[in-house]
C-alpha cells in the first residue's frame, strides 16, 4: 500500500496526526470504502492501530490510523489528558477528513476500535450516522473501568473516595504542585504482579510493542471526567447500522464486549477468538480474525 502522514483538526480545534494507507492496486476511477482505526487507551498509531490499518489496506480498504487528542503526535496541551468528548470527537473528525479525499466514498466509511477506542468508536457511531459499520476488538469500556474496574457493580463509596482524591489533586496542582499521573502499564514486574499487569507489560514495556510516545500514562485528574463516560447507554442508536464485537475467549476484558453485545440492537455479532487473551489481539497476527473483519466490512460497506 501507499503510506502518507497527514493531519487535520477536530471540532475542538485540536490538530490530529494520522497515517493514511491506500492500496496500490486501487481502482482510482471509482470511490472506495474506508476505515478509521483507533488505538488502545494510552497507545499510539504506530502500534496496534497501525498494524490493523496496514493489514486492512492490503485487503482493499483505504485506512486511517490516528493519534488521539492529547496523545502521540497529535495536539492538545498538556499532553496525556483523557477527555471522553475529545476521544469521541476524534473519530468524527477522522470521518470528516476521509470524506474530503477524492478516492473515498463518503457513504462507505467504517470504524475499527481496539481496546479503549472500541468504546469511543461506538460512542461516535451512536451520534454520527456517517459511520456505516463498527467493529471493536478487545474492547475496554474506559468509563466503567474508571468507575469500578472489572467489578460487576458500582461501589459508590469507593467511587466517592476516588473522586475526593482527584479533587485534592486538583487543589494541589492549582497551588503549584506537580501534575500527578496514572501509569496504565507497570514499568517493572515483580513476583506479586497480576496476570493482567504482566500481559500489558509484555506488550508496552518490551520490544514487542514499545514505542517512545506511548507511555500509557494519563493525568490523575482525568479520572473524574472519564467516570462520567457511559459508552453503552445508547448503543441502540447505531441500529440499523451493524456492529461486530471481537474478543478473546481468555480475555479479562471479555465482559465489556459481552455487556455491549447485550445492549446493542440488531444487526450485531459477538465473535469469540479461541485461545486469545486481551493483548493477543493487539498484534498476534495468526490470532487476529482478519478474514472476519474483511468480510464484515466488505458486506456492510458494499
N, C-alpha and C positions, 0 to 999 in steps of 0.2 A: 504494500500500500504506500501511498504518498503521505508524508507527515509534515505538518506545519504547526508552528507555535503561534497562537492567536490570542487576542484579548478583547474584552468587551465589558461594558458597565452593566451592573444590575440596577433595578429600580431605586435602590438606596444610594446610588452614586458610587458604589464600590467597584473598583476595577478587578475583573476576574481574568486569570491567565489559564489557558487551556491548551491541550494538544488535539489537533484536528487530524483525523485519519480518513483518507479517501482511497477506495480500491483502485488499483491501477487499470483494471480491466472494465471500469465503469462505463456504461453506455452514456456518453455525455449528451446525447440527443434527447434523453429522457430524464425527468427529475426522479431522484432516488429516495428511498426511505432512509431515515437517520435515527440514531440512538444517542441519547445523553447518558453518560456513565458517571455516577457519583462514588467517591472513595469512602472507605471506612472512617468513622469518627476519629479525628486526630491524625489521619493519614494524609497522603498527598497523591497527586495524579500519576507520579512516576511509579507507584506501587501497584496495588491491585486493580484500580480502575484503568490504569494504562494497559495492563495485560488484557482485561476484558475488552477495552476499546480496540486494541490492535487485532485481537482474535476475531471479533465480530466484523471488523473491516475486511479481514481476509475472507470472511464469509459473505461479503457483498454489501454491507451497510456502511454508510458514512457515519462516523462516530466522533464523539467529542468527550474527552475526559478533562474535567476542570478541577482546579483547586478551589475549595470552598472559601467563602469570605473569611478573612482573618487568619487564613492558613496558607502554607506553601508560598507560592509566588504571587498569590492574589493579594489585593489591598485590604484595607480596613485596619485601623490602628486604635489601640495597641493590638498586636497580634495575639493569637491563641485565646480569643474570646469565643464562647459558644453562644450563638444567637439563633434561636429557632426561627425567628422571622427571616433573618438573612439566609440561613441554610435552605429554607423552603424556597425563598425568592430566587436563589441561585439557579435552581432547576428551570424556573420560568424564564430567567434571563438567558440561559443556555438555549432554550427553545427559540427565544427572540433571535438570537444570533444565527442559529441554524436556518431559521426561516428566511433570512436575508441572503442566504447562499444560493446562487442560481442553479446549483446542482441538486438542491434538496427540494423534495416535495413537502411543503409545509403542512400538508394534511396527513402526512405519514411519519410522524415523529414519535418515538417511544423513549422509555427510560429504563435503565438498569441501576438499581441502588444496592450497594453492598454494605452490610453491617449497618451502621448508623444512617447512612444515606438511603437505606431501604425505607426507614420511617419518614425521612424528609422528602424522598421522592413520592411516596404515597400521599403525603400531605399536599404536595404541589399538585398532584393529579386530581385531588379532591376539589381544588378550586380553579384548576386550569384545564379546560376541556380540550385544549390543543394537544395535550399529551394523550395519545391514542391507545397506548398499551404500556403496562408497567410490569417489570419483573424485579423481585427482590431476591437477594442472595445472602444467606446467613444474617438475616435482618436482626437488628437490635433496636428496640424502642428506647431511645435515649431518655425520653421524658420519664417513662416508668422506671428505668434504671436509676435516674436521678432521685425519684421519689422513694423507691422501695427496693431497688436492686432486682434480684430474681425472685423475691418473695411473692407469694400468691396474692396477698392482700396488703393494703397500705397500713403502716404503723404510724398513726398520726402523731403520737408523742415523739417518735424518732424523727419524723419529718420536721416537727417544730424545733427540735433540738438542732437539727442541721441548719434550718433557716436562721436560728439565733446565732449560730457560728458564722454564717455568711454575713449577717448584719454586723456582727462585731468586727469582722474583717473589713467591711466597708468603712466603718469608723476609723480603723487603723490606717487604711490607705488614704482616706480624706485627711488624716492628721500627718501624712507624710511617710507612713510606713511602706515597706516593700510589698509589692504585689505577691500574693500567695497563689501557688499553682497546685493543681491536682494532676499527678502523673498517672496516665492511663495504663502504662506498662511499666512494671518494676525495672530498675536499672541493674539489679543483681538478683540472683536466685539463690535461695538457701534451702536447707532440708525442710524448713517449715513452709515453703512456698506452696500455694494451692495449685491444683492441676490447671485451673484457668489462667493463673499468672504464668505458669510455665508455657502454656500454649501461646500466649501473646508474646512472651519473651523470645520464644524460638523464632518468631517472625520479625518483630520490630527491633530486637537488640542483637541480631546476628546478620551475617552477610546474606542470608536468605531473603530478607525483606527490608533491611535497614536503609534509611535514606536520611541524610543530614537535616532536611527540612521537616521531617516527621518526628517530632518529639513525643507525640501522643499526650502532651500536656495541655490543659485548659485552665483558665483562671478560676480560682475557687468561687469568686463572686458570680460566675456564670451559672452556678448551680441553681440559683433562685429562679431565673428565667426558664431554665430547662425543666424545672419541676412543674411548670405550668403547661408544658407541651404534651398534648394528648393526640397522638398521630392516628389513632384507630377509631376515634369517635364518629367520624363522618365518612368511613370507608364506603358506605352505600352510595355516596355521591358520585363515585367513579363509574358505577354501572350506567350504561351497558358496555362501557369500555372494559377490556379484560385485564385481570391481574393474575400473575404467576408467582407463587411463593416457593422458593427453593431453599431447603435447609438440609443439614446432615442428620442422619439418624442418631449420631453420637454427640451432636452439638449441644452445648449447655444453653445456647440461645434458641433452641428449637421451640420453646414455649412462646416466643414472640410471634413466630410465623404461624403457629397453630392458633394462637389467640386472634391474630389478624384475619386468618382464613375464616374463622367462625363469624367474625363481624362483617366481612365483605359480602357484597351481593354478587350474584352471577353476572357474567361468566367469571369463574375463578377456578384455580387449581393449586393444590398443595403437592409439591414434588419432593419426595424424601430421597436423598442420595445415600445409598448403603455404604457403610464404612467411613463416613466423613464426619469430622468434627467441625467446629465453627471456623477456625482459621484455615483448615484444609481447603475450603472453597475460596480462599484468597488467591492461591497460586498453585495448588496441586492440579496440574492441567489434565491428568488422567482421571481425576475425580470430578472435576467441574463438568456438568452436563451440557457441553457445547451444542450438541445436536438438539437438545430440548429447547435451549434458548433460541437457536436458529429457526426451528420450526414454529415456535411461538410467535416470533416477530415476522417471519415470512407469512404466516397465516393472518395476523392481525394488522400488519402494515401493508397488506397487499393492495 
